Amino acid sequence: MQNTFYPGHMKKSLEKIKEDIKAVDLVLELHDARIPILSTPDRAISNTGSKPRLIILNKADLADEKVTNEFLNYFAENGQNAIALSSNDKSMKSKVSAAITKATAAKRERDLRRGIKNSSVKVMAIGIPNVGKSTFLNSLMGRSSLKTGNKPGVTRGNQWVNSGKGLYVLDTAGILEPSYSTDEDFYRLAITGAVPLENVDPDKLLEFSLSYLKENYPGLIRERYGVEDDNAPDQIIYDFADAKNLKKQDGEPDINRAVTLMINDLKSGKFGRITWERTEK
C-alpha cells in the first residue's frame, strides 16, 4: 500500500540521516512498543553501515506488558539489543545511560588505547513520527531543548544536543517507509498516531481495530462498551451507537459519530494497554 502520508521533507531527512550516521558511535532506534516491528525506522537507515544499535521500545506503559516481554525476547533471539521503557519512567535516564555505556564499550576501549581517557560519545536517535523521540531525549538529557507534540512531524531537521557529560545526541526527523505491504500495517500506524487519521478511511480503520481486539483481546469490547463482541464489526458499531443513544434526526443510529467516538477511545488509551501486532506477524 502506498503511504498516503509521506511529506516531502521525509525524503530529504532520510538522505541527511544516511550522511550523518557516518559520524556517530551509536544509533538509538526508537520503536513504538505497541507496534515494535512495524515502527522500525526506514529500512534504508537500518541497513546503513555497521554502527552499534540500541533499540528502545518507547511508550511501553501504553503497550501490553506480556507482549512487550515477548518482543524483547524476540529481539534478543535475533541478536538485537533492546530495552522497554516510558519517557516518564523515573529510572529511564539511568537505564538508557547504562545501556549506552555498554553498547559503546568497544569505542571507549579504542580511545583508551589511543591515550584518550575522557572520550565523548556521539549518538543518533532515529524513529518514526510521533514515537516520542524528542520527549524521550529531553528526559535523557535532563533538559527541554527539543520541540515536542502529540502529532507526527514536529521534528523536521537534525538537532545536536550536548548533555554536558560527554554525551552528544543528534535528534532527527521522523521517518516512514514510502509504502507498506498491507492496508493493515497502515491502520496500525494510524491507531498509534504515527500518521494522521485523516489519511485513512475511518470505517476501515475501525473495522480492522475491532477485528484485532476480538481476536487478541476477547471480551475487551464487551467490558468497555457493554455490547456483544462476538458479532461482526459493523454490528458492534451499530450496537454501540444504539447503547449510547447516538441518533440522527430520523431516529436511526448515527454510525459516523459512533465510528469517530470509538476511534478516539482507541487512540486515547481508554481500552487499556494494547499491542497492535505480534511476533508472529
Secondary structure, DSSP 8 states (H G I E B T S, - for coil): -B-S---HHHHHHHHHHHHHGGG-SEEEEEEETTSTTTT---HHHHTSS---EEEEEE-GGGS-HHHHHHHHHHHHHTT--EEE--TT-TTHHHHHHHHHHHHTHHHHHHHHHTT-SS--EEEEEEE-TTSSHHHHHHHHHTS--S---SSTT---S-EEEE-SSSEEEEE------SB-S-HHHHHHHHHTTSS-GGGS-HHHHHHHHHHHHHHHSTTHHHHHHSS-SSS-HHHHHHHHHHHTT-B-TTSSB-HHHHHHHHHHHHHTTTT-S--S--TT-
